[in-house]
């Protein structure tokens, strides 16, 4: 379930025209809590940074978005 939730979070961040709150990520992924969603985001940020991607996930005033570096 956790890998599936991480994939859903990644897709939601990629497709969303607006930054997403942690609560929106909780809702879309179906995870049980904000701390779990924050861990998913943290893991995604690390993955994107480690693979030298042209995309990045950033925290913009408590909301998360995926953008071109």
C-alpha positions as CSV (number, residue, x, y, z in Angstrom):
1,X,0.0,0.0,0.0
2,X,2.8,2.4,0.9
3,X,4.4,2.2,-2.6
4,X,1.1,2.6,-4.2
5,X,0.4,5.7,-2.0
6,X,3.7,7.1,-3.0
7,X,3.0,6.7,-6.7
8,X,-0.4,8.3,-6.2
9,X,1.2,11.3,-4.4
10,X,3.7,11.6,-7.2
11,X,1.0,11.6,-9.8
12,X,-1.1,14.1,-7.9
13,X,1.8,16.5,-7.6
14,X,2.7,16.1,-11.2
15,X,-0.9,16.7,-12.5
16,X,-2.0,19.4,-10.1
17,X,-2.1,22.9,-11.5
18,X,-1.9,24.3,-8.0
19,X,0.2,23.4,-5.0
20,X,-1.3,20.7,-2.7
21,X,-1.7,20.8,1.1
22,X,-0.7,17.8,3.1
23,X,-4.3,17.2,3.9
24,X,-5.1,17.1,0.2
25,X,-2.3,14.5,-0.2
26,X,-3.7,12.5,2.7
27,X,-7.1,12.5,1.0
28,X,-5.9,11.6,-2.5
29,X,-3.5,8.8,-1.3
30,X,-5.8,7.3,1.3
31,X,-3.0,7.2,3.9
32,X,-4.0,7.2,7.5
33,X,-2.4,10.4,8.8
34,X,-0.5,13.6,8.1
35,X,2.8,12.2,9.3
36,X,2.5,9.3,6.9
37,X,1.8,11.8,4.0
38,X,4.8,13.9,5.1
39,X,7.0,10.8,5.0
40,X,5.8,10.0,1.5
41,X,6.7,13.5,0.4
42,X,10.1,13.4,2.1
43,X,10.8,10.1,0.3
44,X,9.7,11.5,-3.1
45,X,11.9,14.6,-2.6
46,X,14.9,12.4,-1.8
47,X,14.2,10.2,-4.9
48,X,14.0,13.2,-7.2
49,X,17.1,14.7,-5.8
50,X,19.1,11.5,-6.0
51,X,18.3,10.8,-9.7
52,X,19.3,14.2,-10.9
53,X,15.8,14.8,-12.3
54,X,14.8,17.9,-14.3
55,X,11.8,18.0,-11.9
56,X,11.7,18.9,-8.2
57,X,9.2,18.8,-5.4
58,X,9.2,21.9,-3.2
59,X,7.3,23.2,-0.2
60,X,5.7,26.5,-1.0
61,X,4.3,28.0,2.3
62,X,3.1,24.6,3.5
63,X,1.8,23.4,0.1
64,X,3.7,21.1,-2.1
65,X,4.2,21.3,-5.9
66,X,6.3,19.6,-8.6
67,X,8.1,21.9,-11.0
68,X,10.9,22.1,-13.4
69,X,14.2,23.0,-11.7
